[in-house]
Amino acid sequence: MQNLTTKDLNNTLEEELRIMLVEKHNENKSLRGTIELLEQAVAEEQEQKYRLLVENADLKKEIKSLS
């Protein structure tokens, strides 16, 4: 009877570990999705800054040429 109880306990612990593993996998997947979105947002922001710097430089040249 003790052997059966130990087996049941092991099965319960194994199931708990499986559940934890699935939860961590889902959390990991969610975090990877969030990271991807953040990387895209940062890339877009950097592109916008670069374009504004180029536009600013072009406007300064234009102002200089008009002076």
PAPARO-12837 format. One line per field, with one value per residue: x, y, z of N, C-alpha, C in turn; residue number from 0. Coordinates in Angstrom, 1 decimal. Example, Ala and Ser with C-alpha at 12.3 -4.5 7.8 and 13.67 -1.06 7.14 Angstrom:
BEGIN
nX = c(13.2  12.8)
nY = c(-5.7  -2.2)
nZ = c(7.8  7.1)
caX = c(12.3  13.7)
caY = c(-4.5  -1.1)
caZ = c(7.8  7.1)
cX = c(13.2  12.9)
cY = c(-3.3  0.0)
cZ = c(7.8  7.9)
n = c(0  1)
REM end
This chain:
BEGIN
nX = c(0.8  2.0  3.7  2.0  0.9  3.2  3.7  1.4  1.8  4.2  3.2  1.4  3.2  4.7  2.7  2.1  4.6  4.5  2.4  3.5  5.6  4.2  2.9  5.1  6.2  4.2  4.2  6.8  6.5  4.7  6.2  8.3  6.8  6.1  8.6  9.3  7.4  8.3  10.9  10.3  8.9  10.9  12.7  11.2  10.9  13.6  14.1  12.3  13.5  16.0  15.1  14.0  16.3  17.8  16.0  16.0  18.7  18.7  16.9  18.4  20.5  19.1  18.2  20.6  21.5  19.7  20.3)
nY = c(-1.2  1.2  1.6  2.1  4.6  6.1  6.0  7.3  9.8  10.5  10.7  12.8  14.9  14.9  15.6  18.2  19.4  19.2  20.9  23.4  23.6  23.9  26.3  28.1  27.8  29.0  31.6  32.3  32.3  34.4  36.6  36.6  37.4  40.0  41.2  41.1  43.0  45.3  45.6  46.1  48.6  50.2  50.2  51.5  54.0  54.8  55.0  57.1  59.2  59.4  60.1  62.6  64.0  64.1  65.6  68.0  68.7  69.1  71.3  73.2  73.6  74.6  77.0  78.3  78.5  80.4  82.6)
nZ = c(0.0  0.7  -1.4  -3.5  -2.6  -2.8  -5.5  -6.4  -5.3  -6.7  -9.3  -8.9  -8.3  -10.6  -12.5  -11.5  -12.1  -14.9  -15.4  -14.5  -16.2  -18.7  -18.1  -17.8  -20.4  -21.9  -20.8  -21.5  -24.3  -24.6  -23.6  -25.5  -27.7  -26.9  -26.7  -29.4  -30.4  -29.1  -30.1  -32.7  -32.4  -31.4  -33.5  -35.5  -34.3  -34.2  -36.9  -37.6  -36.1  -37.5  -40.0  -39.4  -38.6  -41.0  -42.5  -41.1  -41.4  -44.2  -44.3  -43.0  -44.7  -46.9  -45.8  -45.4  -48.0  -48.9  -47.6)
caX = c(0.0  2.9  4.2  0.9  0.9  4.4  3.4  0.4  2.5  5.1  2.3  0.9  4.3  5.0  1.7  2.4  5.7  4.1  1.6  4.4  6.3  3.3  2.7  6.4  6.3  3.2  4.8  8.0  6.0  4.1  7.3  8.9  5.9  6.2  9.9  9.3  6.7  9.1  12.0  9.7  8.6  12.2  13.3  10.4  11.3  15.0  14.0  11.7  14.5  16.9  14.5  13.9  17.6  18.1  15.1  16.6  20.0  18.3  16.3  19.4  21.2  18.3  18.2  21.9  21.6  18.8  20.9)
caY = c(0.0  2.4  1.7  2.8  5.9  6.8  6.2  8.4  11.1  10.9  11.1  14.1  15.8  15.0  16.4  19.6  19.9  19.4  22.2  24.5  23.7  24.5  27.8  28.8  27.9  30.1  32.9  32.6  32.7  35.8  37.5  36.7  38.3  41.4  41.6  41.4  44.2  46.4  45.8  46.8  50.0  50.9  50.3  52.5  55.3  55.2  55.4  58.4  60.2  59.5  60.9  64.0  64.6  64.3  66.7  69.1  69.1  69.7  72.6  74.1  73.9  75.4  78.3  78.8  78.9  81.6  83.8)
caZ = c(0.0  0.7  -2.8  -4.3  -2.2  -3.3  -6.9  -6.6  -5.0  -7.8  -10.4  -8.6  -8.4  -12.0  -13.1  -11.1  -12.9  -16.2  -15.4  -14.3  -17.5  -19.7  -17.8  -18.1  -21.8  -22.3  -20.3  -22.4  -25.6  -24.5  -23.4  -26.8  -28.5  -26.4  -27.1  -30.8  -30.6  -28.6  -31.0  -33.9  -32.0  -31.3  -34.9  -36.1  -33.6  -34.7  -38.3  -37.6  -35.7  -38.5  -41.1  -39.0  -38.6  -42.4  -42.9  -40.4  -42.1  -45.5  -44.1  -42.6  -46.0  -47.7  -45.2  -45.6  -49.4  -49.1  -46.9)
cX = c(0.9  3.4  3.2  0.8  2.1  4.2  2.4  1.0  3.4  4.3  1.8  2.0  4.7  4.0  1.8  3.5  5.4  3.3  2.5  5.2  5.5  3.1  4.0  6.6  5.4  3.7  6.0  7.5  5.4  5.2  8.1  8.1  6.0  7.6  10.0  8.6  7.6  10.3  11.5  9.4  9.9  12.8  12.5  10.8  12.7  14.9  13.4  12.7  15.5  16.4  14.4  15.3  18.1  17.3  15.6  17.8  19.7  17.8  17.4  20.3  20.4  18.2  19.5  22.0  20.8  19.4  21.9)
cY = c(1.3  2.6  2.4  4.2  6.7  7.0  7.3  9.8  11.5  11.3  12.5  15.2  16.0  15.8  17.9  20.2  20.1  20.7  23.4  24.7  24.3  26.0  28.6  28.9  29.0  31.5  33.3  33.0  34.1  36.8  37.7  37.6  39.7  42.0  42.0  42.7  45.4  46.6  46.5  48.3  50.8  51.2  51.4  53.9  55.7  55.7  56.8  59.5  60.4  60.4  62.4  64.7  65.0  65.5  68.0  69.6  69.7  71.1  73.6  74.5  74.8  76.9  79.0  79.3  80.2  82.8  84.5)
cZ = c(0.0  -0.7  -3.6  -3.9  -2.8  -4.8  -7.2  -6.3  -6.1  -9.0  -10.2  -8.8  -9.9  -12.8  -12.7  -11.9  -14.3  -16.4  -15.4  -15.6  -18.6  -19.4  -18.1  -19.6  -22.4  -22.0  -21.2  -23.8  -25.7  -24.4  -24.8  -27.8  -28.2  -26.8  -28.6  -31.1  -30.2  -29.5  -32.3  -33.6  -31.9  -32.7  -35.6  -35.6  -34.1  -36.1  -38.4  -37.2  -36.8  -39.7  -40.7  -38.9  -40.0  -42.9  -42.3  -41.1  -43.4  -45.4  -43.8  -43.8  -46.8  -47.2  -45.5  -47.0  -49.7  -48.5  -47.7)
n = c(0  1  2  3  4  5  6  7  8  9  10  11  12  13  14  15  16  17  18  19  20  21  22  23  24  25  26  27  28  29  30  31  32  33  34  35  36  37  38  39  40  41  42  43  44  45  46  47  48  49  50  51  52  53  54  55  56  57  58  59  60  61  62  63  64  65  66)
REM end
